[in-house]
Amino acid sequence: MEVPVGTKLFLLAGEWFREPTVLARRDELVTVVATYPGAINGRVWVKGHVCRRQDPPDCGTGSCFEHQVLASAIRLNLAGQR
């Protein structure tokens, strides 16, 4: 699944994993830096920013969000349904 750099994904609690087997309990707005090709078990690795994104970003790193996200949640965002 290809997501353009800079795309904003609004992820609801339960649509991303804070650890490989633990669903997150909070919503998050992520500005995409990179996604890893191909979904594995319906999940895609997403790298991005949850800080106030700017150049340079507030977090001071290349990304401050690197988690597995449900492919279905990404598709909803890309379709403009979020």
C-alpha positions, 0 to 999 in steps of 0.5 A, a space after each residue: 500500500 502506497 501512501 504519499 509522504 505528507 498525507 495526514 491519517 486520522 487513526 481511531 483507537 483500535 486501528 493502530 498497535 502501540 505494540 505488536 499485539 496491543 491495540 492503542 486506546 487513543 486516536 492519533 493524527 499522523 503525518 506520514 513519512 513512509 509506509 512499508 510496502 505490502 500489508 501483513 495480516 491486514 496491517 501496514 507499518 507506518 512511520 510519521 509524525 504526531 508532533 507539530 510537523 514542520 521543518 524541522 519537526 518539533 520531535 527532533 527526529 526523522 519520525 516519532 510514530 512507527 507502528 502497525 496500522 490496520 490497512 482498512 483504516 489507511 484506505 478509509 483515510 485515502 478515500 476521504 472518509 475521515 
